[in-house]
Amino acid sequence: MEYRFREQPPHPATIAGLYLLCISLIWLLPGSLAPELFGGGNTYPFIIFEYGGVYLLAAILFGCSTALLFALVRGMGRKSVRAFAPVVALFLLYLVPAYLGGSMQMELPFYVPGWDYFGISPAVDTLMSAAIFLSGISLLSLTVIVPYLFIERYVPMKRPYATAAALGTLLFPYLTAMVFAIDSVPSVVPWLSLSLSTLSVFCLGIAGAAVLCVPLVVYHLLKGSGNPPRQARVFWLFLLCLLLVWFVPGYLEPGLFLMGHDYPDPGLKMRWFIPYGPGDLEYPFSTVPTIEGNYLIDMNVSPAGPLSLSSLSGTDTCRVYTREHTEERYIAEQVWYRDERTFRSEKRTVFESLTGSGEVSEATLDLGDHLLAAGFERSDAEREYPAWLFANETTRGYILTYERPFDDGRSNDFFIVYYGTYGNTVGPDPDRSLKALIAQRLSPSAIRAPGEGLDEEVRLSRMPEAEPFLYISEMIRFAGVLLLTPILFGCSAALLFTGALTELEARKRRPAVAIPLLAAVLLLFPLIPICLAGSTRIYPPFYIPGWEHFGASPLADALLSLMVFLPALTLTGLGVIAPYLLLRQYLPLKRPVRAALVSGTLLFPLLTILSVWENPYLPSAPWLSLLVLMLRGFCLAAAGAVIIYVMWATVGQKT
């Protein structure tokens, strides 16, 4: 296609026909090649794949459709209004079926369930689904080419259509994962809900495509066209690459570097509401301290709680606690779900099972003093929380349910949790002990009344299960971030090399003097936030935790983090290019800029692992710890770069 487009561009009608064929195949092939993914009466194909071949084929077809759409938009001429006219048309076409169906449950761009409840025939339902899908996938293609259309006017590529196809193929897992990960914006007006969700995915796609275009711009700028690039342009691109190295991992894959309340991994979610000790020298994980005393976890017991029903499909975790200095024993059991429909359906199963073995009644929990002792805010302690109280002749306990407790309510995680007495020995006031355990792992914003929605009919959605697709997409996205971040650092090293070499030659300064001076400045600059925050734990070049304990706002926290990150990463880049700047008389490299880019890309993963895994620090002198760690990173980068440059020069002489 690239060759034919260059020699003799086809007629626009031919391009449009090929484009419609590509997006129709994306719609039709998955259901044909992997029909078992769409069982249960679902006959409409959606992009959710279990097999890698089907997934890869759809990604390639999406890349081809992106290149064809790029050819159509490019053929409209230089008038930018014409280039963006399809966005408005597709957006309006995308809203028509939702407005006709009046659906409140939106899934972009694959299907809007709800039309069958309005008595619409299967043929009309299929047409509406096609209108949603074809226009939606076209909008996703536009997110890829919009940034490329902008940079192509200033950075012409030799193979623009192949570049557009590659960008589309690479962004396919990221774009489609966002479709299922981002919940629709709630609204009483369905088309407004769908339009806001569409705009959010569209903007995120443009941001992702723009990030992928940065290495293309850097490569074009540094490939050696004869005239050296302007220093200002090199500086701003260098700063942009550093910011992206800091921003991209947390934006595209938050779980890569963050761990805590908002982004716990599956291993933590499996036991999130099971109380554990703080894990320090005074209280190990097996000892839970509360205002009612210490509770010791019996790790040798594998109990079966009242939620351990064979009919439940959630992930079950259960622990037994013994109150210290007494014989009282208690149990905490959690069942974790990733599907809301299954969670709501199985709440009824739990209710029916408990009703058959005891009495179940609604209750409200007053956890005031327990929550204050556990470190919660006073506003949380003054609330009352809904629960079920389960009691029979031998057992007494509380059941709580949580919906989407992570990622500010955007996660698809649901929990049924039970806290109750265990065994024959019951204390004089078991409720105090149960409330103490509940307060250890309470999530106030996510707690819901267990009976909520129990009497409502569970409406089956014809959307197929997204888990196989999301599993593949998240793995590819994770691998993509691991590859993209080193490439961006390699680009920053190449830009730093170009700028430093141009500056040294223009001002006729000796590298042996300029490089140590610059390294000294970069070493001393991060001491400012260290002195301001007084932090003792250091993870250069990524983050220095501790500022939130000093009342710093999120904006100030980010600025302080940048004040450490940018000099530390610049110092690492300087370590990559310093060996060649100092030894270029002895290292005859044919393409030194490319050598700097490759060196930075290869060394970044190793330096990152050493920075995160091996972290010696001195609590009494955090600024000295930071200097030692940054200096160590500089020396390691320089040592690794010397090896790569020598190998590069040796291979260059042989060829």
C-alpha positions as CSV (number, residue, x, y, z in Angstrom):
1,M,0.0,0.0,0.0
2,E,2.8,2.4,0.9
3,Y,4.4,1.9,-2.6
4,R,1.2,2.2,-4.5
5,F,0.1,5.4,-2.6
6,R,3.5,6.9,-3.4
7,E,3.5,6.1,-7.1
8,Q,-0.1,6.5,-8.0
9,P,-2.6,7.3,-5.3
10,P,-5.9,5.3,-5.7
11,H,-9.2,7.0,-6.1
12,P,-10.8,8.2,-2.8
13,A,-13.7,5.9,-3.4
14,T,-11.3,2.9,-3.5
15,I,-9.7,4.0,-0.2
16,A,-13.1,4.5,1.4
17,G,-14.2,1.0,0.3
18,L,-11.0,-0.6,1.7
19,Y,-11.5,1.3,4.9
20,L,-15.1,0.1,5.4
21,L,-13.9,-3.5,4.6
22,C,-11.2,-3.3,7.3
23,I,-13.5,-2.0,10.1
24,S,-16.2,-4.4,9.1
25,L,-13.7,-7.3,9.4
26,I,-12.8,-6.0,12.9
27,W,-16.5,-6.2,13.8
28,L,-17.2,-9.6,12.2
29,L,-14.0,-11.8,12.5
30,P,-13.7,-12.2,16.3
31,G,-17.2,-13.8,16.5
32,S,-16.4,-16.1,13.6
33,L,-13.0,-17.2,14.7
34,A,-13.7,-17.4,18.4
35,P,-17.4,-18.1,18.7
36,E,-17.1,-19.7,22.2
37,L,-16.4,-16.3,23.6
38,F,-19.9,-15.1,22.7
39,G,-22.0,-17.9,24.1
40,G,-25.1,-17.6,26.1
41,G,-27.3,-16.5,23.2
42,N,-25.0,-13.7,22.2
43,T,-24.6,-13.6,18.4
44,Y,-23.1,-10.2,17.9
45,P,-19.4,-10.0,17.5
46,F,-17.3,-7.7,19.7
47,I,-13.7,-7.1,20.0
48,I,-13.0,-9.4,23.0
49,F,-10.4,-12.0,22.3
50,E,-9.1,-15.1,24.0
51,Y,-6.8,-16.2,21.3
52,G,-3.6,-14.2,20.5
53,G,-4.0,-14.8,16.8
54,V,-7.4,-13.2,16.7
55,Y,-6.3,-10.4,18.8
56,L,-3.2,-9.8,16.6
57,L,-5.3,-9.9,13.5
58,A,-7.7,-7.3,14.8
59,A,-4.8,-5.0,15.9
60,I,-3.3,-5.2,12.4
61,L,-6.6,-4.6,10.8
62,F,-7.1,-1.5,13.0
63,G,-3.6,-0.3,12.0
64,C,-4.6,-0.7,8.3
65,S,-7.8,1.1,8.9
66,T,-5.9,3.9,10.6
67,A,-3.6,4.2,7.6
68,L,-6.5,4.3,5.2
69,L,-8.4,6.9,7.2
70,F,-5.1,8.9,7.3
71,A,-5.0,8.7,3.5
72,L,-8.6,9.9,3.2
73,V,-8.1,12.8,5.6
74,R,-4.8,13.7,4.0
75,G,-6.4,13.9,0.6
76,M,-8.8,16.6,1.7
77,G,-6.1,19.2,1.3
78,R,-4.4,21.5,3.7
79,K,-7.6,23.0,5.1
80,S,-7.7,21.8,8.7
81,V,-11.5,22.4,8.9
82,R,-12.0,19.6,6.4
83,A,-9.6,17.3,8.3
84,F,-11.6,17.5,11.5
85,A,-15.1,17.5,9.8
86,P,-15.3,13.6,10.1
87,V,-14.9,13.9,13.9
88,V,-18.1,15.9,14.2
89,A,-20.0,13.7,11.7
90,L,-18.9,10.4,13.4
91,F,-19.7,11.8,16.8
92,L,-23.2,12.7,15.8
93,L,-23.7,9.3,14.1
94,Y,-22.5,7.6,17.2
95,L,-25.2,9.2,19.4
96,V,-28.2,8.4,17.2
97,P,-28.7,4.7,18.3
98,A,-28.2,5.6,21.9
99,Y,-30.8,8.3,21.7
100,L,-33.3,6.0,19.9
101,G,-32.7,3.2,22.4
102,G,-32.7,5.4,25.5
103,S,-30.1,3.1,27.1
104,M,-28.5,4.1,30.4
105,Q,-25.8,1.4,30.2
106,M,-23.2,2.5,27.8
107,E,-20.2,0.5,26.5
108,L,-18.1,2.4,24.0
109,P,-17.9,1.7,21.1
110,F,-19.0,-1.9,21.0
111,Y,-22.5,-2.1,22.1
112,V,-25.3,-0.2,23.9
113,P,-27.5,-2.9,25.6
114,G,-31.1,-2.0,26.1
115,W,-32.7,-1.9,22.7
116,D,-34.2,-5.4,23.0
117,Y,-36.1,-4.2,26.1
118,F,-37.8,-1.7,23.8
119,G,-39.2,-4.3,21.5
120,I,-36.8,-3.6,18.6
121,S,-36.4,-6.4,16.1
122,P,-33.1,-8.2,15.8
123,A,-32.4,-6.6,12.3
124,V,-32.8,-3.1,13.7
125,D,-30.8,-4.1,16.7
126,T,-28.0,-5.3,14.5
127,L,-28.1,-2.0,12.4
128,M,-27.9,0.1,15.6
129,S,-25.0,-2.0,16.9
130,A,-23.2,-1.6,13.5
131,A,-23.8,2.2,13.6
132,I,-22.3,2.3,17.1
133,F,-19.3,0.1,16.2
134,L,-18.4,1.4,12.8
135,S,-18.5,5.1,13.9
136,G,-16.9,4.3,17.2
137,I,-13.9,2.5,15.7
138,S,-13.5,5.4,13.3
139,L,-13.3,7.8,16.2
140,L,-10.6,5.6,17.8
141,S,-8.7,5.7,14.5
142,L,-9.0,9.5,14.4
143,T,-7.4,9.7,17.9
144,V,-4.3,8.0,16.4
145,I,-3.9,10.3,13.3
146,V,-4.8,13.6,14.8
147,P,-1.4,14.1,16.5
148,Y,0.3,12.7,13.4
149,L,-1.5,15.1,11.1
150,F,-0.2,17.9,13.2
151,I,3.5,16.9,13.3
152,E,3.6,15.8,9.7
153,R,3.3,19.3,8.5
154,Y,6.6,20.1,10.3
155,V,8.2,16.7,10.4
156,P,7.7,15.0,7.1
157,M,8.2,11.2,7.1
158,K,9.4,9.0,4.3
159,R,6.7,6.4,4.9
160,P,3.7,8.2,6.4
161,Y,1.2,5.5,5.7
162,A,3.3,2.8,7.2
163,T,3.9,5.0,10.3
164,A,0.2,5.6,10.7
165,A,-0.5,1.9,10.5
166,A,2.2,1.1,13.0
167,L,0.9,3.7,15.4
168,G,-2.6,2.3,15.1
169,T,-1.5,-1.3,15.7
170,L,0.6,-0.3,18.8
171,L,-2.2,1.8,20.3
172,F,-5.0,-0.8,19.7
173,P,-4.6,-2.6,23.1
174,Y,-4.4,0.7,24.9
175,L,-7.4,2.3,23.3
176,T,-9.7,-0.7,23.6
177,A,-8.6,-1.3,27.2
178,M,-9.6,2.2,28.0
179,V,-13.1,1.5,26.5
180,F,-13.8,-1.1,29.1
181,A,-11.8,0.4,31.9
182,I,-13.6,3.8,31.8
183,D,-17.1,3.8,33.2
184,S,-19.7,5.9,31.5
185,V,-20.3,9.3,33.0
186,P,-23.7,9.0,34.8
187,S,-26.4,11.2,33.5
188,V,-30.1,11.3,33.3
189,V,-29.8,12.0,29.6
190,P,-28.4,8.9,27.8
191,W,-26.9,10.7,24.8
192,L,-25.1,13.1,27.1
193,S,-23.6,10.2,29.1
194,L,-22.4,8.5,25.9
195,S,-21.0,11.7,24.5
196,L,-19.0,12.5,27.7
197,S,-17.6,9.0,27.8
198,T,-16.7,9.2,24.1
199,L,-14.9,12.5,24.6
200,S,-12.9,11.1,27.5
201,V,-11.7,8.1,25.5
202,F,-11.0,10.3,22.5
203,C,-8.9,12.8,24.5
204,L,-6.9,10.0,26.2
205,G,-6.3,8.4,22.8
206,I,-4.9,11.6,21.4
207,A,-2.6,11.9,24.4
208,G,-1.3,8.4,23.9
209,A,-0.7,8.9,20.2
210,A,1.1,12.2,20.9
211,V,3.4,10.4,23.3
212,L,4.3,7.8,20.6
213,C,4.9,10.6,18.1
214,V,7.7,12.1,20.3
215,P,10.3,9.5,19.3
216,L,9.5,10.1,15.7
217,V,10.1,13.8,16.0
218,V,13.3,13.2,17.9
219,Y,14.5,10.8,15.2
220,H,13.7,13.2,12.4
221,L,15.4,16.0,14.2
222,L,18.6,14.1,15.0
223,K,19.0,11.9,11.9
224,G,21.6,14.3,10.4
225,S,20.1,16.4,7.6
226,G,23.2,18.6,7.4
227,N,22.2,21.5,9.6
228,P,22.3,21.2,13.4
229,P,18.9,21.7,15.1
230,R,18.3,24.8,17.1
231,Q,19.3,24.7,20.7
232,A,16.0,25.9,21.9
233,R,14.1,23.2,20.0
234,V,16.5,20.6,21.4
235,F,16.1,21.9,24.9
236,W,12.3,21.8,24.9
237,L,12.2,18.3,23.4
238,F,14.7,17.1,26.0
239,L,12.5,18.6,28.8
240,L,9.4,17.0,27.2
241,C,11.1,13.6,27.1
242,L,12.1,13.8,30.8
243,L,8.6,14.8,31.8
244,L,7.2,11.9,29.8
245,V,9.6,9.5,31.5
246,W,8.2,10.7,34.8
247,F,4.6,10.9,33.7
248,V,3.9,8.0,31.3
249,P,4.4,5.0,33.6
250,G,1.9,6.3,36.2
251,Y,-0.5,7.5,33.5
252,L,-0.6,4.4,31.3
253,E,0.0,1.8,33.9
254,P,-0.4,3.1,37.5
255,G,0.2,-0.3,39.0
256,L,3.8,-0.3,37.6
257,F,5.1,2.1,40.2
258,L,2.2,2.8,42.6
259,M,1.1,0.5,45.4
260,G,-1.5,1.4,48.0
261,H,-5.1,2.2,48.5
262,D,-5.9,3.3,45.0
263,Y,-4.0,0.7,43.0
264,P,-3.6,-2.6,44.9
265,D,-2.5,-5.6,43.0
266,P,-4.7,-8.8,42.9
267,G,-2.7,-10.3,45.7
268,L,-3.7,-7.5,48.0
269,K,-7.3,-7.4,46.8
270,M,-7.7,-11.1,47.7
271,R,-7.3,-10.1,51.4
272,W,-8.0,-6.4,51.4
273,F,-10.7,-6.4,54.2
274,I,-8.9,-9.1,56.3
275,P,-7.2,-7.4,59.3
276,Y,-3.5,-7.8,59.5
277,G,-0.8,-6.3,61.8
278,P,1.4,-3.3,60.7
279,G,4.3,-5.6,60.1
280,D,6.9,-3.6,62.1
281,L,9.2,-4.7,65.0
282,E,6.6,-4.2,67.6
283,Y,3.6,-5.8,65.9
284,P,4.2,-8.3,63.1
285,F,1.7,-9.1,60.5
286,S,0.2,-11.9,62.6
287,T,-0.7,-9.5,65.5
288,V,-3.5,-7.0,65.1
289,P,-3.4,-4.2,67.7
290,T,-6.7,-2.5,68.6
291,I,-8.2,-0.6,71.6
292,E,-9.8,-3.9,72.7
293,G,-6.4,-5.5,72.9
294,N,-4.2,-7.6,70.5
295,Y,-5.7,-10.2,68.2
296,L,-3.4,-13.0,67.1
297,I,-3.9,-14.6,63.6
298,D,-3.8,-18.4,63.7
299,M,-1.9,-19.2,60.5
300,N,-2.2,-23.0,61.0
301,V,-6.0,-23.0,60.8
302,S,-7.8,-23.2,57.5
303,P,-11.4,-22.3,58.6
304,A,-14.6,-22.5,56.6
305,G,-16.7,-19.4,57.3
306,P,-20.4,-18.9,56.6
307,L,-19.6,-17.4,53.2
308,S,-17.6,-20.5,52.1
309,L,-20.4,-21.8,49.9
310,S,-19.7,-24.1,47.0
311,S,-22.1,-22.1,44.8
312,L,-20.2,-18.8,45.2
313,S,-17.8,-18.0,42.3
314,G,-15.9,-15.2,44.0
315,T,-12.4,-15.4,45.5
316,D,-12.7,-16.4,49.2
317,T,-10.2,-15.6,51.9
318,C,-10.7,-16.5,55.6
319,R,-8.6,-16.0,58.8
320,V,-9.2,-16.9,62.5
321,Y,-8.1,-14.6,65.4
322,T,-7.5,-15.3,69.0
323,R,-7.8,-12.5,71.5
324,E,-4.6,-12.2,73.5
325,H,-4.8,-13.4,77.2
326,T,-8.3,-15.0,76.6
327,E,-9.8,-17.9,74.8
328,E,-12.1,-15.8,72.6
329,R,-11.8,-16.6,68.9
330,Y,-13.2,-14.6,65.9
331,I,-13.3,-15.1,62.2
332,A,-13.0,-12.7,59.2
333,E,-14.0,-13.9,55.8
334,Q,-14.0,-12.0,52.5
335,V,-15.3,-12.9,49.0
336,W,-14.0,-10.8,46.2
337,Y,-15.8,-10.3,42.8
338,R,-14.8,-8.6,39.6
339,D,-18.2,-8.6,38.0
340,E,-21.1,-6.5,39.4
341,R,-23.8,-8.8,38.0
342,T,-22.3,-11.9,39.7
343,F,-21.8,-10.0,42.9
344,R,-25.4,-8.8,43.1
345,S,-26.7,-12.2,42.2
346,E,-24.7,-14.1,44.8
347,K,-25.7,-11.7,47.6
348,R,-29.1,-13.3,47.3
349,T,-27.5,-16.7,47.7
350,V,-25.6,-15.6,50.8
351,F,-28.8,-14.1,52.3
352,E,-30.8,-17.3,51.6
353,S,-28.1,-19.5,53.1
354,L,-27.8,-17.5,56.3
355,T,-31.5,-17.2,56.7
356,G,-31.7,-21.0,56.7
357,S,-29.2,-21.4,59.5
358,G,-30.0,-18.4,61.7
359,E,-31.7,-15.0,61.9
360,V,-30.6,-12.2,59.6
361,S,-31.6,-8.6,60.3
362,E,-30.5,-5.1,59.2
363,A,-28.2,-3.2,61.5
364,T,-26.1,0.0,61.7
365,L,-22.6,0.0,63.1
366,D,-21.4,2.8,65.3
367,L,-17.6,2.5,65.1
368,G,-16.6,5.9,66.5
369,D,-13.9,5.2,69.0
370,H,-12.6,2.2,67.1
371,L,-12.2,4.3,63.9
372,L,-10.4,7.1,65.7
373,A,-8.0,4.6,67.2
374,A,-7.4,3.1,63.8
375,G,-6.4,6.6,62.4
376,F,-9.6,7.5,60.5
377,E,-10.9,11.0,60.2
378,R,-13.5,12.3,62.8
379,S,-16.1,12.7,60.0
380,D,-15.8,9.0,59.3
381,A,-16.0,8.1,63.0
382,E,-19.2,10.1,63.4
383,R,-21.1,8.1,60.7
384,E,-23.1,4.9,61.1
385,Y,-22.5,2.1,58.6
386,P,-25.1,-0.4,57.2
387,A,-24.6,-4.1,57.8
388,W,-26.5,-7.4,58.3
389,L,-26.5,-8.9,61.7
390,F,-26.4,-12.7,61.7
391,A,-27.1,-14.6,64.9
392,N,-28.0,-18.2,65.9
393,E,-27.5,-20.2,69.1
394,T,-23.7,-20.5,68.7
395,T,-22.6,-17.6,66.4
396,R,-22.9,-13.9,66.1
397,G,-21.5,-11.8,63.3
398,Y,-21.8,-8.9,60.9
399,I,-21.9,-8.9,57.1
400,L,-20.7,-5.8,55.1
401,T,-20.6,-5.2,51.4
402,Y,-18.3,-2.9,49.5
403,E,-18.6,-1.6,45.9
404,R,-15.7,-0.2,43.9
405,P,-13.4,0.8,46.8
406,F,-10.4,1.5,44.6
407,D,-9.3,4.2,42.1
408,D,-11.9,6.7,43.3
409,G,-14.8,4.4,42.6
410,R,-13.8,3.5,39.1
411,S,-12.6,0.0,39.8
412,N,-14.8,-3.1,39.1
413,D,-14.2,-4.7,42.5
414,F,-16.9,-5.9,44.8
415,F,-16.7,-7.5,48.2
416,I,-18.8,-9.4,50.7
417,V,-17.2,-9.5,54.1
418,Y,-18.1,-11.4,57.3
419,Y,-16.8,-10.7,60.8
420,G,-18.1,-13.1,63.6
421,T,-17.4,-15.2,66.6
422,Y,-15.7,-18.6,66.1
423,G,-15.8,-21.6,68.4
424,N,-17.5,-22.2,71.7
425,T,-15.9,-19.5,73.8
426,V,-17.7,-16.2,73.5
427,G,-16.6,-13.1,75.4
428,P,-18.9,-10.9,77.5
429,D,-19.1,-8.3,74.8
430,P,-18.3,-9.8,71.4
431,D,-19.6,-6.8,69.5
432,R,-16.8,-4.6,70.8
433,S,-14.2,-7.1,69.5
434,L,-16.0,-7.4,66.1
435,K,-16.2,-3.6,65.7
436,A,-12.5,-3.4,66.5
437,L,-11.6,-5.8,63.8
438,I,-14.0,-4.2,61.3
439,A,-12.5,-0.7,61.9
440,Q,-9.0,-2.0,61.0
441,R,-10.0,-2.3,57.3
442,L,-13.0,-0.2,56.8
443,S,-13.5,1.7,53.5
444,P,-16.1,4.4,54.4
445,S,-16.7,5.7,50.8
446,A,-17.3,2.3,49.3
447,I,-19.5,0.6,51.9
448,R,-23.1,-0.2,50.9
449,A,-26.2,-1.7,52.5
450,P,-26.0,-5.5,52.0
451,G,-29.7,-5.6,51.0
452,E,-29.2,-2.9,48.4
453,G,-30.7,-4.2,45.1
454,L,-31.5,-7.6,46.6
455,D,-35.2,-7.4,45.4
456,E,-34.3,-6.0,42.0
457,E,-34.3,-8.3,39.0
458,V,-30.8,-8.9,37.7
459,R,-30.9,-7.8,34.0
460,L,-28.6,-9.8,31.9
461,S,-26.4,-7.9,29.6
462,R,-25.6,-9.1,26.1
463,M,-22.1,-7.7,26.4
464,P,-19.7,-10.7,26.6
465,E,-17.3,-11.1,29.4
466,A,-14.4,-8.6,29.0
467,E,-11.9,-10.5,31.2
468,P,-10.0,-12.4,28.4
469,F,-9.7,-9.3,26.4
470,L,-8.6,-7.1,29.3
471,Y,-6.1,-9.8,30.4
472,I,-4.3,-9.7,27.0
473,S,-4.6,-5.9,26.7
474,E,-3.2,-5.2,30.1
475,M,-0.2,-7.5,29.5
476,I,0.5,-5.8,26.2
477,R,0.0,-2.4,27.7
478,F,2.3,-3.3,30.6
479,A,5.0,-4.5,28.2
480,G,4.5,-1.4,26.0
481,V,5.1,0.9,29.0
482,L,8.3,-1.0,29.9
483,L,9.5,-0.5,26.3
484,L,8.3,3.0,25.8
485,T,9.9,4.5,28.9
486,P,13.5,3.4,28.1
487,I,13.0,4.7,24.5
488,L,11.9,8.1,25.8
489,F,15.0,8.1,28.1
490,G,17.2,7.1,25.2
491,C,15.7,10.1,23.2
492,S,16.4,12.4,26.1
493,A,20.1,11.1,26.2
494,A,20.4,11.7,22.4
495,L,19.0,15.2,22.8
496,L,21.3,16.0,25.7
497,F,24.2,14.8,23.7
498,T,23.3,16.9,20.7
499,G,22.8,20.0,22.8
500,A,25.9,19.5,25.0
501,L,28.2,18.8,21.9
502,T,26.9,21.9,20.1
503,E,27.3,24.1,23.2
504,L,30.9,22.8,23.8
505,E,31.9,23.4,20.2
506,A,30.3,26.8,20.0
507,R,31.8,28.1,23.2
508,K,35.1,26.2,22.8
509,R,34.9,24.7,26.3
510,R,36.8,21.6,27.4
511,P,34.6,18.6,28.3
512,A,36.9,17.7,31.2
513,V,35.9,20.9,33.0
514,A,32.3,21.5,31.8
515,I,31.0,17.9,32.6
516,P,32.2,17.9,36.3
517,L,30.8,21.4,36.8
518,L,27.4,20.4,35.4
519,A,27.4,17.1,37.4
520,A,28.1,19.1,40.6
521,V,25.1,21.4,39.9
522,L,22.8,18.5,39.2
523,L,24.0,16.8,42.4
524,L,23.3,19.8,44.6
525,F,20.0,21.0,43.2
526,P,17.8,18.1,44.6
527,L,19.0,19.0,48.1
528,I,16.5,21.9,48.2
529,P,13.4,19.6,48.5
530,I,15.2,17.3,50.8
531,C,15.9,20.1,53.2
532,L,12.3,21.4,52.9
533,A,10.7,18.0,53.5
534,G,13.1,16.4,55.8
535,S,12.5,13.0,54.2
536,T,14.6,10.0,55.2
537,R,13.6,7.5,52.6
538,I,14.9,8.1,49.1
539,Y,14.2,6.5,45.8
540,P,16.0,8.5,43.1
541,P,15.2,9.4,40.5
542,F,11.5,8.7,40.9
543,Y,10.2,9.9,44.2
544,I,10.9,11.0,47.8
545,P,8.0,9.9,50.0
546,G,7.4,11.9,53.1
547,W,6.1,15.3,52.0
548,E,2.5,14.4,52.6
549,H,3.3,14.0,56.2
550,F,4.4,17.6,56.3
551,G,1.0,18.9,55.1
552,A,2.2,19.5,51.5
553,S,-0.6,19.9,49.0
554,P,-0.7,17.5,46.0
555,L,0.6,20.3,43.7
556,A,3.5,21.1,46.0
557,D,4.2,17.3,46.4
558,A,4.4,17.0,42.6
559,L,6.7,20.0,42.3
560,L,9.0,18.8,45.0
561,S,9.1,15.4,43.3
562,L,10.0,17.0,40.0
563,M,12.8,19.0,41.6
564,V,14.4,15.7,42.5
565,F,13.4,13.7,39.5
566,L,14.5,16.1,36.7
567,P,18.1,16.7,38.0
568,A,18.5,13.1,38.9
569,L,17.4,11.8,35.5
570,T,19.5,14.5,33.8
571,L,22.5,13.4,35.8
572,T,21.9,9.9,34.7
573,G,21.7,11.0,31.0
574,L,24.9,13.0,31.5
575,G,26.5,9.8,32.7
576,V,25.4,8.1,29.5
577,I,27.0,10.7,27.2
578,A,30.0,11.8,29.3
579,P,32.3,8.9,28.2
580,Y,32.0,9.8,24.6
581,L,32.4,13.5,25.2
582,L,35.5,12.9,27.1
583,L,37.0,10.1,24.9
584,R,35.7,10.9,21.5
585,Q,39.3,11.2,20.2
586,Y,39.7,7.5,21.0
587,L,36.2,6.4,20.1
588,P,35.6,7.0,16.3
589,L,31.8,6.5,16.1
590,K,30.1,6.9,12.8
591,R,26.8,7.8,14.3
592,P,27.3,9.1,17.8
593,V,23.8,10.4,18.3
594,R,22.3,7.0,17.5
595,A,24.9,5.4,19.9
596,A,23.8,7.8,22.7
597,L,20.1,6.9,22.0
598,V,20.8,3.2,22.1
599,S,23.0,3.4,25.2
600,G,20.3,5.3,27.1
601,T,17.6,2.9,26.0
602,L,19.6,-0.2,27.1
603,L,20.9,1.2,30.4
604,F,17.7,2.7,31.7
605,P,16.0,-0.6,32.8
606,L,19.2,-1.7,34.7
607,L,19.6,1.7,36.4
608,T,15.9,1.7,37.3
609,I,16.1,-1.8,38.9
610,L,19.2,-0.8,40.9
611,S,17.6,2.4,42.0
612,V,14.4,0.8,43.3
613,W,15.7,-2.6,44.6
614,E,19.0,-1.5,46.2
615,N,18.2,1.5,48.3
616,P,20.8,2.2,51.1
617,Y,19.9,5.3,53.0
618,L,21.1,7.1,56.1
619,P,18.2,8.3,58.3
620,S,20.5,10.8,60.1
621,A,21.7,12.5,56.9
622,P,19.1,12.1,54.0
623,W,20.9,14.7,51.9
624,L,24.1,12.6,52.0
625,S,22.1,9.5,51.1
626,L,20.7,11.3,48.0
627,L,24.2,12.4,47.0
628,V,25.6,8.9,47.3
629,L,22.7,7.3,45.4
630,M,22.8,9.9,42.6
631,L,26.6,9.7,42.3
632,R,26.4,5.9,42.2
633,G,23.8,6.1,39.3
634,F,26.0,8.5,37.4
635,C,29.1,6.2,37.7
636,L,27.1,3.1,36.8
637,A,25.6,4.8,33.7
638,A,29.1,6.0,32.7
639,A,30.5,2.5,33.1
640,G,27.8,0.9,31.1
641,A,28.0,3.5,28.4
642,V,31.7,2.9,28.0
643,I,31.1,-0.8,27.3
644,I,28.4,0.0,24.7
645,Y,30.4,2.7,23.0
646,V,33.5,0.4,22.7
647,M,31.3,-2.3,21.2
648,W,29.7,0.2,18.9
649,A,33.1,1.5,17.7
650,T,34.4,-2.1,17.2
651,V,31.4,-3.2,15.1
652,G,31.6,0.1,13.1
653,Q,35.3,-0.6,12.2
654,K,34.5,-4.1,11.1
655,T,31.6,-2.9,8.8
